[in-house]
Amino acid sequence: MVIESLKKLFIGSPLASVDDSDEGHLLTKTQALAMLSSDALSSIAYGPEQVVLVLSAVSAAAIWWSLPIGLLVLILLASLTISYKQVIHAYPKGGGAYVVSTENLSPTMGLISGGSLLVDYMLTVAVSVSSGADALASAFPILKQHTLLIAIFLVLLLMVMNLRGLRESATSLMIPVYLFIVSTLFLIGYGGLQILTGHIAYHATAHVGQAVSGVSVFLLLRAFTSGSASLTGVEAISNAVPFFKKPKEKNAAATLGIMSLILAIMFAGITGLNYWFGIIPSNDVTVLAQIAQKVFGQSVVGNALFYIFQLSTALILAVAANTGFSAFPMLSFNMAKNKYMPHMFMEKGARLGYSNGIITLAVGAIALLFIFEGSTERLIPLYTIGVFIPFALSQTGMVRHWKKTIGSAYLKKSIANIIGAFICYVIIGILLIFRLGDIWPFFPIIIALLVVFNSIRRHYENVALQLRLTEDIKHIHYDGNTVLILVGNVTQASIRAVNYAKSIGQTVVAMHVSTLETAEKDKEIQKEFKEYFPDVHFVNIDSDYRDIINPTAQFVERMTKVATAKGQTMTVIIPKFIPKHPWQNMLHNQMSLRLRAKLRWHEDIVIATYTYHLKK
């Protein structure tokens, strides 16, 4: 089949199922750092810039405030790291903020966390690929008009990579992630060395501590919330503990620690260099690109290093979306397990990944790119509120967890959680006060998701209740079977189908729908049918509106009432021929599919398709 061949080409051959003792498909710390940390590490490309963007809107001299704001961001990072390490050990089956909030606060709080993260992972993908497209456009201005198309292409590429399987996608990500880590640390180290040796002069827009007109507490808080976008993705490792090789918790916690250390060095280094150089944000060139130009200079070697750095930045921003592709399917799995999302999110695909979650995430991210036209600046406020609500709830949940597990001594254990929760609630408050115009779409989306989640849960509960075995099931008895065979034309398929119907039914009725345009032909069909089956009752239904589906459904409903009154089952047989080649299906009408789609909503009937396979 064409579809199967394309699937094999892009995704690969199916992998055999494995049990928990087979770790061949799981991740080492090195692979997990590449796969699960790319979102957090890549935020260096836009997090510090967002701080400077807010501050410089008042005055370029206000940029020095990025230093104390950066310090506060690092304190929050330390708090989140400690907290999520605790989450990893307390909830090693994954689920992160969703599971912590559900078990320690309430199911509703868990759904708010889960819904926020589901939306946030879509935003993660959208922000990452749009930032990657912007970074490419900074190095190659000719691409400026095509950033939206580049971003959509990157989403589809990452979707295919993840559908190929966990280890393959992790291996593919190692080069861009580690290239970015090495190139950024080199940029910071080389830039710091040049400052220490006096090769780069001090060009800060203002000295630390200098009074700047127009700077207010509210402005600083707004800048802090913008810089906190650099911490999105920190929770992803706690969601994906089952993906690690054994010992899972130890490896996951170690990976989280390494990621946080690298992130802290990068954030502090970029913030410091930006202050020293006095760089002001530009619409055409990112702050990170301007720093690289200052550090590497205009020599041949410097230009080469600049383009390597920009390439690594574009790559990390592009693949940063992969954190969402890793965490979204796992979170969907946990919510589906609790019956708040469709069970299809629990099913593994051909390559042992949760394919339905991967595809859903890609579709959602592309929709966001279209809605916001690939604008990173417009997406980041939604991105920030989406991650800090789960941050705050998970920190609060961990405080409750420690209180339940260790009693009165819980305060000592939960100090990092309390600090983190306080800062997260402050950030949420600032966003509500100062960025409500940017973030308001998030709230109707969450309310709608809560309604959907609870509706899904009620549906599954009702299904379980109605399918549960009861005593009266033993007393159900049928006195026979009424079979209705739908006849379009007298063919090999219909003749064989009628013979099959006679073998299983005590009462057999053939039915044909006649329209005004086909009246003459319909008389011939009735005559020919009677020649083959004189003992089978043939019913011809006239349709005034060229409609076959509704008259058939109405006749089936009448027949079902008669069969039920006799204590018989009602079976409807739809004859269908199957062409030799799959592509030939499009050459024939799909009446049988339309009939099945209509009849499946009727109660107390069995719908069967009798297939006749063509040989050439």
C-alpha angles and dihedrals in degrees: 000000000000094000093050091049092051091046091052091047096052103029104025136232118318117271122227116252115261135202129226093271092062107081097172091107096046130093134257119216090259092053094041092053089056095044103039104029101051093093095053095042094046092055086078085078093065110009099077089040091057090055092052091044092059094043097046090052086076099035139329087236089066091069091092087072087071088079099062090037089053090051090054090050089053091051089053090048091054091049093049092047093053091045096049091046086058090048091052092055095040095046107027094165090072130238096125116194093004094058094039092051094044096050099039106030113021140295089259092054088048091053091049089052093045095045092047091052094046090055091041093054089054088050089047090059093044095047094044098051094041089051089048090052089049091051091052090049090052090058096035110030092187087076094058093100093051103049094115093053091046090051093050091048090052091052091052091046092052091046091056092046092053094045086059090066145274101278095041093052091045091051091049091052098050095081098052094040097048092040089056093046092050095043094047094047088047090050091051094043095046092044091049091049092052090050092049092048092047097245092124116049125221109265103164114153090230139359120260109272095021114144113244123195115237097025110128136173089254092054091050092048090050090050089049092054090050092051091048087070083083088073097059110117095035090112095052095090092055089055093053106045092127089063092067129092117248131314080047101180094045093049093045093049091047091050091050091051093050092047093050092049092051091045092050093050092048095046093047092045096049092044091050095047092047090053093047093050094042092226118183120204117259131198092227105041127036120237090244091054091050091052090051091050091052095047099043098037129204102295123116091258091044092052090049091051090047093054092045089052093047090049091051090048093050091048095049091047090050095048093038084084086070090078086067091047089054100042102036095062092047093049090046088052092053093047092046089050087058089048096247094114132037114284090237086081088067093058121099120222130227092283095046094257126120093258098179091057092048094051093044091053092050092050092048093048093050090050090053091049090055094045094049095032091236093295111158092193092056094046099048098072090054089044091054098048089046093059102035095057091060089041091056095044094047092050090049090046092053090053088054089045093056092045090054096044105039103020124208094003091064096106094070091051095045101045092109090049092051093049092046093047092050093051092045092052089049090053091049090050092050091049091050092050102040107020103035091118089058100040104037094101088065094068101054087046091054092046090050090048092051090053091048094046093051092044090053091049092050090049093054091046091051091047091051091047093050096044095048114117116254134182095254091062088078092061098055109118133172124205095205144311131281111205124198115194117199111219122195098162134352101258140139088273096051095042092053091044092054091050089051090049090053090053094057105031136073089198119036123186127178118207132195129182115220125198129194092253093053100039097117093045091047091058090055090049091053092048093048092047092052090054091059099036112023090160095056118089109238120202122193115199119199117220119197096192104049087254119139101169101062098043088050092050092049092050091048089053091053092047091049091056090052093047092047091051088055091049091247132132118245119227124184116199119199114194115218134173121217118215119228094244123045094227090061090069090081089062092066134060118259097225093138091056092048091049092050091048090053098042098046090078091060116098127232097020134113114217116205131178118211107205125202114192119217117221101209 
